[in-house]
Amino acid sequence: MLKLHNTLTGKKTKFESIQKGKVKMYTCGPTVYDYAHIGNLCAYIHADTLRRHLIVSGYEVLHIVNITDVGHLTEDDLNQADSGEDKILKAALKEHKTSEEIANFYTERFFEDIKKLNITKASYYPRATAHVQQMIEIIKILLQKNLAYEKNGNVFYDVEKFSEYGKLSKKKIEDLKHGARLEKHPDKKHSYDFALWLKAPKNHILKWESPWSLGYPGWHIECSAMSMEYLGETLDIHTGGEDHIFPHHENEIAQSEGCTGKPFANFWFHNRFLLVDSQKMSKSKGNFYILEDVIKKGFTPMEFRMLVISSHYRSSLNFTWRGMKQAKKNLQKISRFVETLNNLKENNNISSENTDLSLDTYQKELFKAMDDDLNTPKALGLLFELISRSNEKISKKSLSKAQIEKLLSLWNKFNKIIGLEINTKNTEIPFEVLELAKKRQAARKDKDFKKADELRVLIEESGFEIEDNKDDFSLSAN
Ligand SMILES: [Zn+2]
């Protein structure tokens, strides 16, 4: 039984879907005028773990991730939401491309990143630019219901008219009046009102006809429109980074519930910020990383995924290169273990005795930890404990074939949730195997082919394959 922390209630409660066996899940997607940074990717990894866990628990998941290709907002400066700056236009001018080329380019980079990170593809990736009509329809209803007002071709949400405003972020309108980092707009009644539709300045490339002006939608309205289009009026789970709680998700609730009169999302799943060296990531501090930067430092995307899941989604993940090194080691430990089990499975000369490993208890505890608000650090702790205990038995040759198979099946089932790609080709080559390979290379140089062949057999028996290149060799796990 899965229990999830719900930002809306502030409590950890039993997850129940609206429709039995089916989950409707929405995740705020990337803004495609730039690369996704590792903090964004961290949020998609956590949402993926949740989705995988739901699937392993027997649910069918309909998952929508939108593509924000109307680039009027950066996540860094949410307060600029209504300023009308077209970020895609800015990027297009800088890179001498059309806004469509920019959006397509960064959308493709996003898809590449999630593939590298083994993030399950969403059911659909609807684009904001293809759903402007649906946004206009919602705005019309909000105006009819007097929850919004129009002035000079601009439409704003009248926040005070929505009595439940602030229920997600626990902010009070009273507090928003002071100290809010909200941009002023001459046509707004209150600083905390937010834009639903804005009249386009002359140089704005992306603009659409509407009953109010030739303009473009505010940022928040796209998520209300696309979630309703694909998932209906009420979602089971809405996910995102904690930086989106206010104003973005609060505004999504005001728009959707204002329009339909029904609850928008039953569960709000928010992951905490990713910090770099205990500081907020920012371009000006020089600690702003994209996945490519991590790869350039010699780490694999899977090692980054390993780092992300090593920390609970509701605690801040502190990204450091030291942490990445540890994640590399941890992933190698798992890879080696799985590889050893696979090799042993093929080996018939193993023990038939059944030593006690309490595998059923481990299995139960692992899934119990995941059911408890996706406690990945606890589950991984249990996994490493099991690996150590098993390795001990392996070294004493006291694992039976049945146990090996059970261990492998336990791992495969658990990995369906944590989504690690175990690439045995990247497994660290043990020192002894490397020595054998060097000796073999020397034998070949001396034209002692008999000895070289004997050494090849020894290397293969250790579970590795050797390939001869011109003056060198390469080793890979087989
Ligand atoms: Zn959103």
Residues whose N, C-alpha, C, O or C-beta is under 5 A from the ligand:
A	BS01	ZN	C28 C223
